[in-house]
Amino acid sequence: MVNRPAAAVFLLLLATAPALAKLPLNPPQPSEDPPSAGQVAHPNPGHLSKPHNTEPLEGYGPFQRLPSIDESKDTVAEVRKKPYWQAGTFDPLLSAACRIGDFVTTPTNRVVVRFTDPQGPAALQVVTPNYRHLLYDRTNLAKPTETYYFKDTNRPTCQVWIGGKLQPRKLDPVTHSSLHPGDRKKALAERKKAMKDWPQK
């Protein structure tokens, strides 16, 4: 008994065999790109709803908006043979304010104090009283005579020390926040509104 599908495939191969045998060994290569390939051309007149400038495109591309790379070197103000957490008095209030961007030093601050103890080596950014232009202090937490040391400024892990042995500021005992009282009230109202707007089951 003849297998009809197999016979059909065999007949199809016999029919296409001459055509397959005539295929060139080296098929023709695709044609080259036209001279205008890759160039930005203006649309045809009337293609845009508003008149457009027919002058050739000039100037910089979108990369002009990228921030410049700061390649300046650190200015080492001091080297201390101790771990970085002994820079001064750790301040919870200033650290919390730093984590939300209310009390930070600028990213371009290259004035650092190096701590070389193997248990806690680090380079902390430092802001002294005569370099207050390197400090962003939205809620006026800085004091005129204090020196501040920053680790991971403006990040969720930011820590701030005050130079010397001082009494650290305390967070709000109720909200555990570094926000100004007016800001705390506003933030609390926004939080309550967000909770009220949550979908109910």
Secondary structure in CASP SS format (residue, H / E / C, confidence):
PFRMAT SS
TARGET T0000
AUTHOR 0000-0000-0000
METHOD secondary structure of the structure
MODEL  1
M C 1.00
V C 1.00
N C 1.00
R H 1.00
P H 1.00
A H 1.00
A H 1.00
A H 1.00
V H 1.00
F H 1.00
L H 1.00
L H 1.00
L H 1.00
L H 1.00
A H 1.00
T H 1.00
A H 1.00
P H 1.00
A H 1.00
L H 1.00
A H 1.00
K C 1.00
L C 1.00
P C 1.00
L C 1.00
N C 1.00
P C 1.00
P C 1.00
Q C 1.00
P C 1.00
S C 1.00
E C 1.00
D C 1.00
P C 1.00
P C 1.00
S C 1.00
A C 1.00
G C 1.00
Q C 1.00
V C 1.00
A C 1.00
H C 1.00
P C 1.00
N C 1.00
P C 1.00
G C 1.00
H C 1.00
L C 1.00
S C 1.00
K C 1.00
P C 1.00
H C 1.00
N C 1.00
T C 1.00
E C 1.00
P C 1.00
L C 1.00
E C 1.00
G C 1.00
Y C 1.00
G C 1.00
P H 1.00
F H 1.00
Q H 1.00
R H 1.00
L C 1.00
P C 1.00
S C 1.00
I C 1.00
D C 1.00
E C 1.00
S C 1.00
K C 1.00
D C 1.00
T E 1.00
V E 1.00
A E 1.00
E E 1.00
V E 1.00
R E 1.00
K C 1.00
K C 1.00
P C 1.00
Y H 1.00
W H 1.00
Q H 1.00
A C 1.00
G C 1.00
T E 1.00
F E 1.00
D C 1.00
P H 1.00
L H 1.00
L H 1.00
S H 1.00
A H 1.00
A H 1.00
C H 1.00
R H 1.00
I C 1.00
G C 1.00
D C 1.00
F E 1.00
V E 1.00
T E 1.00
T C 1.00
P C 1.00
T C 1.00
N C 1.00
R C 1.00
V E 1.00
V E 1.00
V E 1.00
R E 1.00
F E 1.00
T C 1.00
D C 1.00
P C 1.00
Q C 1.00
G C 1.00
P C 1.00
A E 1.00
A E 1.00
L E 1.00
Q E 1.00
V E 1.00
V E 1.00
T C 1.00
P H 1.00
N H 1.00
Y H 1.00
R H 1.00
H H 1.00
L H 1.00
L E 1.00
Y E 1.00
D E 1.00
R C 1.00
T C 1.00
N C 1.00
L C 1.00
A C 1.00
K C 1.00
P C 1.00
T C 1.00
E C 1.00
T C 1.00
Y E 1.00
Y E 1.00
F E 1.00
K E 1.00
D C 1.00
T C 1.00
N C 1.00
R C 1.00
P C 1.00
T C 1.00
C C 1.00
Q E 1.00
V E 1.00
W E 1.00
I E 1.00
G C 1.00
G C 1.00
K C 1.00
L C 1.00
Q C 1.00
P C 1.00
R C 1.00
K C 1.00
L C 1.00
D C 1.00
P C 1.00
V C 1.00
T C 1.00
H C 1.00
S C 1.00
S C 1.00
L C 1.00
H C 1.00
P H 1.00
G H 1.00
D H 1.00
R H 1.00
K H 1.00
K H 1.00
A H 1.00
L H 1.00
A H 1.00
E H 1.00
R H 1.00
K H 1.00
K H 1.00
A H 1.00
M H 1.00
K H 1.00
D C 1.00
W C 1.00
P C 1.00
Q C 1.00
K C 1.00
END
